Amino acid sequence: MKLSLMTLGDLVVDPITGTLASPSERHRSIVEAAVVAEEAGFHGVHVGEHHGSDYIFSAPPVILAAIAERTSHLTLSTAVTLAANLDPVRVAEDYATVDVLSGGRCEVVIGRGNFFTSTYRLFGQRTGDSHELFADAVELLVELWSGKEVNWPGSRHRAPVEEFVLQPPPVTAVPLWVGGGASEQTAELAARFGLDLMLPSVFGDPAKLTPAVDLYREKFRSYGHGREPRVGACWHANVGETSQSARARWEPRYRAYHELMMKTVGRNRKNQQEQPAPPSFVKSLTFDFDTLTTTGPAIVGSPDEVADRLNHGAELLTADTNLLYLDLGVCPSASSAAWSNSSANACYRSLIETRPCAMPIWAEAPVSSRRLVSTGRIRSSAAGG
């Protein structure tokens, strides 16, 4: 199982300390977190993309390029690239640049982002065109990253591309994931092009995504791609020395994050006629900490408890890649000196045994006596065991 950091760049007042990070601190924090995560054995880092929102990361390739200069083998990826909203040629150039700067470490997760319609309005688009826009982007990106000259006939949304060779070319074809699972169209599209599938499991009940996974795997086999597909999942995560301490520390911060999310959803619902209904797997949008942390997308507790729940979720969704959203609701200090001396750093460094499972990057107290170790599954172990 591969475990990676995930962040969407939410900016919210820490309900415990009352502090609010500056945009500069928030951006620097994920760079510092990625450095520590690489030392601790994480596989990669995935950065989200939003526009005109309290999720303030709007330029993932710039952030990933900064992380590339501070790391040596961490996979550099996105939580989602809004492929339906962006020009595919520009996307291909940006991430190919990250790839050549990092020595071939870039991967990209692309999605429609149609649940939040404000981005479509901002870019002068209609959500009703989202499937067509996304399909165009997928088709073009596959061709653009192939290393060959591209001749694409165009569509009603984009002019043709003629005799075009991408510069810079990526080191090798950039691995492309399709972020989705709420619609059969998305699963079919990913399978047809032989792309991996990243499930939006943080949005609700993961169990309700299993039909989409089954459909995707069946379709992938039917197209005869000659390899096994990768399936990824995303989780909100926090771990402490005991279940009680982890839950007590995280609940107010998770609640603050949920309030921010609801505010963002409210803004997007100004145009009720255009706003799509939530996908079927999304649970009630009310904050129910017990439900979210038992049958929902949140994993919190002691190392043993977190390892058990993560294994269960990964097996349920047959997910071999799992993204852990650890910094939601609060931002640690961006100071390098503070990181060097922080308990968060000590927490990560205590997890250097292969694949760590989860650790809050803002943890008040180190969990230096425990490690989460991956041997296919995730297990917890006493220090030195």
C-alpha positions in Angstrom: 0.0 0.0 0.0 1.3 3.4 -1.0 0.6 6.3 1.4 0.8 10.0 0.4 0.1 13.4 1.9 -2.9 15.3 0.5 -3.8 18.9 1.0 -6.4 21.3 -0.4 -5.0 24.4 1.2 -7.9 25.3 3.4 -7.4 28.5 5.4 -9.3 28.6 8.7 -8.8 29.9 12.2 -7.4 27.3 14.5 -10.2 26.9 17.1 -7.7 25.8 19.8 -5.1 28.5 19.4 -7.2 31.3 17.7 -4.5 31.8 15.1 -4.9 32.2 11.4 -1.9 31.5 9.1 -1.0 34.0 6.4 -1.3 32.8 2.8 2.5 32.8 2.7 2.7 30.5 5.7 0.0 28.2 4.4 1.9 27.7 1.1 5.2 27.3 2.8 3.7 24.8 5.3 3.0 22.1 2.6 6.6 22.5 1.3 8.0 21.9 4.8 5.5 19.1 5.4 6.6 17.4 2.2 10.2 17.5 3.2 9.5 15.8 6.5 7.1 13.3 4.9 9.7 12.2 2.4 12.2 11.5 5.3 9.4 9.6 7.0 8.8 7.3 4.1 5.6 8.7 2.5 5.3 7.8 -1.2 4.1 11.2 -2.5 2.3 14.5 -2.0 -0.9 15.6 -3.7 -1.9 19.2 -3.9 -5.5 20.4 -4.6 -6.7 23.3 -6.9 -9.4 25.8 -6.2 -10.1 29.3 -7.5 -11.8 32.2 -5.7 -12.2 30.1 -2.5 -11.0 29.8 1.1 -9.1 26.8 -0.3 -6.3 29.0 -1.3 -4.1 26.7 -3.4 -4.8 27.8 -7.0 -1.5 26.9 -8.7 -0.4 23.3 -7.8 2.4 23.1 -10.4 4.1 26.0 -8.8 3.8 24.4 -5.3 5.0 21.1 -6.7 8.0 22.7 -8.3 9.0 24.2 -5.0 8.6 20.8 -3.3 10.7 19.2 -6.1 13.6 21.4 -5.2 13.5 20.3 -1.6 13.0 16.6 -2.1 14.7 13.8 -4.1 12.2 10.9 -4.6 8.8 12.0 -3.4 6.1 11.6 -6.1 4.7 15.0 -7.0 1.0 14.9 -7.8 -2.3 16.8 -7.6 -5.3 16.0 -5.4 -7.2 17.3 -8.5 -6.3 19.3 -11.5 -9.4 21.0 -12.9 -9.0 19.7 -16.4 -12.5 20.7 -17.6 -11.8 24.3 -16.7 -8.2 24.7 -18.0 -6.7 24.6 -21.4 -5.2 21.1 -21.9 -2.1 22.4 -23.7 -1.3 24.7 -20.8 -1.9 21.9 -18.3 0.4 19.6 -20.3 3.2 22.2 -20.5 3.0 23.1 -16.8 3.2 19.5 -15.4 5.7 18.4 -18.0 7.9 21.3 -16.6 7.4 19.9 -13.1 8.4 16.5 -14.5 11.6 17.6 -16.1 12.6 19.7 -13.1 12.0 16.8 -10.7 13.7 14.1 -12.8 10.4 12.4 -13.8 8.5 12.4 -10.5 5.3 14.0 -11.6 1.8 12.4 -11.8 -1.5 14.2 -12.3 -5.0 13.5 -11.0 -7.6 15.3 -13.2 -11.2 15.9 -12.4 -14.4 17.7 -13.6 -14.9 19.6 -10.4 -18.5 20.0 -11.3 -19.8 19.9 -7.8 -18.6 23.5 -7.3 -20.1 25.5 -10.1 -18.5 28.8 -9.2 -15.3 27.8 -11.1 -17.3 27.2 -14.2 -18.9 30.6 -13.9 -15.5 32.2 -13.2 -14.0 30.7 -16.4 -17.1 31.5 -18.5 -18.2 27.9 -18.8 -21.4 25.9 -18.3 -21.5 22.9 -16.0 -23.8 21.3 -18.5 -20.8 21.0 -20.8 -18.6 19.5 -18.1 -18.6 15.9 -19.4 -17.6 17.1 -23.0 -15.0 19.5 -21.7 -13.5 16.8 -19.5 -13.5 14.2 -22.2 -11.7 16.6 -24.6 -9.1 17.3 -21.9 -8.4 13.6 -21.1 -8.0 12.8 -24.8 -5.7 15.7 -25.5 -3.5 15.2 -22.4 -3.0 11.5 -23.2 -1.8 12.6 -26.7 0.2 15.6 -25.5 2.2 13.5 -23.0 2.9 10.7 -25.5 6.1 12.4 -26.8 4.7 12.3 -30.3 3.5 15.1 -32.7 -0.1 15.8 -31.9 -2.8 16.4 -34.5 -6.2 16.7 -32.9 -9.4 17.4 -34.9 -10.9 19.8 -32.4 -14.4 19.9 -30.9 -17.2 22.4 -30.3 -15.3 23.6 -27.2 -11.7 23.8 -28.6 -9.9 24.6 -31.9 -7.9 21.8 -33.6 -4.3 21.2 -32.6 -2.1 20.7 -35.6 1.5 19.5 -35.9 2.2 20.3 -32.3 5.1 18.9 -30.2 5.0 19.6 -26.5 7.8 21.5 -25.0 9.3 20.5 -22.7 8.6 16.9 -23.2 8.2 15.0 -20.0 10.9 12.5 -18.9 8.4 9.8 -19.7 4.6 9.9 -20.3 3.2 11.5 -17.1 1.0 9.0 -15.3 -2.6 10.2 -15.4 -5.3 9.5 -12.9 -9.0 10.3 -13.3 -10.5 11.7 -10.1 -14.1 10.5 -9.9 -16.5 7.7 -9.2 -19.8 9.4 -8.8 -20.8 8.8 -12.4 -20.5 5.7 -14.7 -19.3 8.1 -17.4 -16.2 8.9 -15.5 -15.4 5.3 -14.7 -15.9 4.4 -18.4 -13.7 7.2 -19.6 -10.8 6.2 -17.3 -11.1 2.6 -18.3 -11.2 3.3 -22.0 -8.0 5.4 -22.0 -6.3 3.0 -19.6 -6.0 5.5 -16.8 -5.9 4.9 -13.1 -8.9 5.9 -10.9 -8.7 8.2 -7.8 -11.9 7.9 -5.8 -13.5 11.0 -4.1 -13.9 9.1 -0.9 -13.5 12.1 1.4 -17.0 13.3 0.3 -19.1 10.7 2.0 -19.7 7.0 2.7 -16.8 5.1 1.1 -18.9 1.9 0.9 -21.2 3.5 -1.7 -18.3 3.8 -4.1 -17.7 0.1 -4.5 -20.1 -0.3 -7.5 -18.1 2.3 -9.3 -14.8 0.5 -8.6 -16.3 -2.8 -9.8 -17.5 -1.2 -13.0 -14.2 0.5 -13.6 -12.2 -2.7 -13.1 -14.6 -4.7 -15.3 -14.4 -2.0 -18.1 -10.6 -1.7 -17.7 -10.2 -5.5 -18.3 -12.5 -5.4 -21.3 -10.4 -2.9 -23.1 -7.3 -5.2 -22.8 -4.8 -2.7 -21.5 -2.4 -5.5 -20.5 -1.8 -4.3 -16.9 -3.6 -4.0 -13.6 -5.2 -0.7 -12.9 -4.4 1.4 -9.9 -7.2 2.6 -7.6 -6.7 5.4 -5.1 -8.7 6.7 -2.2 -8.6 9.8 0.0 -9.1 10.1 3.8 -9.3 12.7 6.5 -6.8 11.4 9.1 -5.4 12.1 12.6 -3.5 9.9 15.0 -2.6 10.2 18.7 -1.1 8.2 21.5 -4.7 7.2 22.5 -8.0 7.2 20.8 -9.4 9.6 23.4 -6.6 12.2 23.1 -6.7 12.1 19.3 -10.5 12.6 19.1 -10.5 15.3 21.7 -7.7 17.2 19.9 -9.2 16.8 16.4 -12.9 17.2 16.9 -12.9 21.0 17.2 -10.5 21.4 14.2 -12.5 18.9 12.1 -15.6 20.9 13.0 -14.0 24.1 11.9 -13.0 22.6 8.6 -16.5 21.3 8.1 -17.9 24.8 8.7 -15.5 26.2 6.1 -16.6 23.5 3.6 -20.3 24.3 4.2 -19.6 28.0 3.6 -17.9 27.1 0.3 -20.9 24.9 -0.7 -23.3 27.8 0.2 -21.5 30.2 -2.0 -21.7 27.7 -4.9 -25.5 27.3 -4.4 -26.2 30.9 -5.2 -27.3 29.7 -8.6 -29.6 26.9 -7.5 -30.7 26.1 -11.1 -27.2 25.2 -12.2 -25.9 23.6 -9.0 -26.0 19.8 -9.3 -27.3 17.7 -6.5 -24.6 16.0 -4.3 -23.5 12.6 -5.6 -25.4 9.6 -4.1 -22.4 8.6 -1.9 -22.3 11.9 -0.1 -23.8 11.6 3.4 -25.8 14.3 5.1 -23.9 17.6 5.1 -24.5 18.1 8.8 -21.5 17.6 11.1 -21.8 14.3 12.9 -18.3 13.5 14.3 -19.2 9.9 15.4 -20.6 9.0 12.0 -17.8 10.6 10.1 -15.2 8.8 12.1 -16.8 5.3 12.1 -18.5 4.8 8.7 -17.5 8.1 7.0 -14.2 9.3 5.4 -12.5 10.3 8.6 -9.9 8.1 10.4 -8.9 9.1 13.9 -7.6 7.4 17.0 -4.6 5.5 18.3 -2.0 4.0 15.9 -3.7 0.5 16.1 -7.2 2.0 15.5 -6.0 4.2 12.6 -4.1 1.2 11.0 -7.2 -1.0 11.3 -9.6 1.5 9.8 -7.2 2.4 7.0 -6.7 -1.3 6.1 -10.5 -1.8 6.2 -11.1 1.2 3.9 -8.4 0.2 1.5 -9.6 -3.4 1.2 -13.2 -2.2 0.8 -12.3 -0.1 -2.2 -9.4 -2.3 -3.4 -7.3 0.9 -3.1 -3.5 0.4 -3.4 -2.8 4.1 -3.1 -4.2 6.1 -0.2 -4.0 9.9 0.3 -4.1 11.2 3.8 -5.5 14.8 4.4 -3.6 15.6 7.6 -3.5 19.4 7.8 -7.2 20.2 7.3 -8.6 22.8 9.7 -5.3 24.3 10.8 -1.8 25.2 9.6 1.5 24.6 11.3 4.3 27.2 11.5 6.0 27.6 8.2 9.3 28.5 9.8 12.1 26.0 9.0 13.5 26.5 12.5 10.1 25.8 14.1 9.8 22.7 12.0 13.2 21.4 13.0 12.3 21.7 16.7 8.6 20.8 16.4 6.8 17.8 17.8 5.4 17.3 14.3 8.8 16.8 13.0 9.6 14.3 15.8 6.3 12.5 14.9 7.3 12.1 11.3 10.8 11.0 12.1 9.6 8.3 14.4 7.7 6.8 11.5 10.7 6.3 9.2 10.1 2.5 9.1 8.9 2.1 5.5 5.3 3.4 5.0 3.9 5.6 7.8 0.1 5.7 8.2 -0.9 9.0 9.5 0.4 11.8 11.7 -1.0 15.3 12.2 1.5 17.8 11.0 0.4 20.2 13.8 0.4 17.6 16.6 0.9 19.1 20.1 2.7 16.0 21.4 5.0 13.5 19.6 4.0 9.9 19.3 7.6 8.8 19.4 6.9 5.4 21.0 4.8 4.1 18.1 5.2 3.4 14.4 2.9 2.4 11.7 4.6 0.0 9.3 3.5 -1.2 5.9 4.0 -4.8 4.8 1.3 -4.9 2.2 -1.2 -4.0 4.9 -0.6 -1.3 7.5 0.1 -2.5 11.0 1.2 -0.7 14.2 4.2 -1.7 16.1 6.0 -0.7 19.3 9.2 1.2 18.9 12.1 -1.1 18.1 9.7 -4.0 17.3 
